[in-house]
């Protein structure tokens, strides 16, 4: 799947999409059936291309299954003697709840303490995206990010905090519009109270 902009084009915009044709058509068939079962007329103008659009959208939103987050980190690993906390906070994330297949979205805050190796800062954000672009629960997403960084970089410790809004709570069910779910997971040095408190203080917006 590729999306690109070409400012040299007369219209100023060119979108290039690459999807597996057979897979896209097969998924679209199922969405056509779902729309009919919901009581819609799939032949009306507004819905003619909807099954294909949704098929492509779902493939985009679950593209993380086809990516290797450890290889992403390894692609930008550098030897470095720095042994203080490295924090990448406010990483936007968008994922799909596996229970209702509705979105949840928010921010991830990730920290690690290097042990001879660091990684490119953008790679940390990419690891978040890889795991978020799968059917998820927030608890597992938090742990997967932590374990990937720990297993790949072997740092002195990893900390991950995710704050997210869940559409399955806002649009249906309990319908609580302002609730935020926070999850956290820690390894190594971050299991120590003082280190963990330092990290939580640094990601606290009141302290910025």
N, C-alpha and C positions, 0 to 999 in steps of 0.2 A: 504494500500500500504506500503510495507516495502522493504528496500534495505539494505543488510548487507554484510560485509566483514568477511571472515574467513581465517586468515593467517595460520591456522594449516592445511588447505587443501593442498594436494600435488601440486595443481596448483597455490596456493597462493591467490586464489580469488574465492569466491562463491557469486553469486548474488541471492537473494531471493526476489521474487516479489509476492505480493498478490493483485489481482484485482478481482472485481466482474466479473465472467465469462460471464454471460448473458449481462451485460451492455457493457463489452468490445467488445463482438461480434456484438452487435447491432450498436455501434458507428463505428466499423470497416466496416460494410456493407455500411454505408453512405459515408465513405471515399473512398471505392471502387467505388461507383457510381460517386463521384466527380472526381476521377482520370479518369474515362472513359469519363465523360463530357468534361474534359480538353483535350481529344484526346490521352490519354495514353493507352498503352496495359497493362492491369493489370496482364496478364499472363506471362509477361517477368520476368526473374530471379530477377532482381533488385527490382521489385515491389511486388513480391509474398507475402512478410510479411509486406509490408509498411502499409497497412490499420490497422493492429493490433498494430504495433509499434506506429503509430500516435494516435490511440485510447488510448493507455496507456500513451503516452506523454501528451495528453490533459487532461487526468484525473489527472496526477501528477501536471500539471501546474495550475489546478483549484481546488486543494485539499482544499483550504482555505474555501470553502463553507461548509465543514464538520467539521470545527474547531471553537471553541468558544474562541475568544481572551480575553474576560474578565476573563474566568476561568483560562487561562494561567497566567494572572497577579495575580489572587487571590491565585494561587498555591505557590507563593513565596512572600507573603506580610508579612512585619515585622514592628513592632512598633519601631519607632525611632524619636528622637527629632530634628534630622538634618533638618534645614530649609534654606539651600542654594541650589543653582542650581545644578541639576544632569543632565549631558549631555552624551548621547550616540550618537556619530557622525560617519559619514562614514559607515552607515549600508548598505551593498549591497542589492539592490532589483532588482527583475526581475518580470515583470508583462506582461499582454496581453491587448493591447488596444481593447476595446469592439467595436470600430467602424470598424476596419479592421482585427481584430484578428491577429495583428502583435505585436511582442514584443516591450516593452520599458523597459529600464534598467538604473540604476544610483545609487544614494546614498540618504539615508534619514538621517537627523540630528534631533534628538528628545531630548527635555529637559523638565524637570518638577521641581517644587519646592515643596518638601514634606510638608504635613500637617498631622503629626503624623505617617504616613505610608510611607515606601519605598517598592520597589519591586526589585527582582533580575535583574541585568543588562541584562542578556541574555533574560529575558522575554520581555523586550522592543523590542529587535531585532525580537523575535518570533511574536510579535504583528504586526510588519511591514510585516513579511512574510505571516501571515494569510490573511491580507487584500490584499497583492500584488498577492497572488495565487488565484485570481479571475479575471473575465473579468472586466477591470477597465478603468477609466479616471484618470489622475494624480490629478486633482483637488479634486475629491471625495476621492481618496486614502489618500490624505493629511488630509482631514477633519475627515475621519473615524478613523485614528490613533489617532488624537488629542482627539476626543470625547470618544474613548474607554479608554484612560488613565485618562481623566478627570472624567468620570463616575465611574470608578472602584476605583481609588486611592483617589479621591476628593482632589487633591493637590491644592496649592495656585495658580498654573498656569501651563499651558502646552504650549510648542512651538514645531512646526514641520515645517521643511523645506525639500523639496525634489528637487533634481536636476537630470534630466533624459534626455537620448537620446531616440528618438522615431523613430522606424524603418519605420513607416508609412510616416514620413517626409524624411527619408534618402533613402529608397529603391523605393518609388513611389511618386506620387504627385509632390511636390515642389523640392524634391531631394536635400535638403540642408544637407550636410554631417556633419557639425561641430556645428549645432545649439543645444543648451541646453535649456530645459524648466525648469523654477524654479517656484515652488509654495510654499506658506507658510500659516500657520494658527496659531492663538494664542488665549489663554484664560487667564483670571485672571491677575496675576501680569505681564505677558508678554504683556499686552495691554498698560502698562506704557512705555513711550518712553525710559527711562534710562535702564530698565530691558531688553527690547527687543534689544536695541543696544549692551548691554553686551553679550547677547546670540549670536547675529550675529557676533560680534567681535571674540568670542571664536571659532566659527566654520569657520572663515575666514582663509584659508590656509596661507595667507600672515602673519598672526599673530602667526603662530605655531613656 
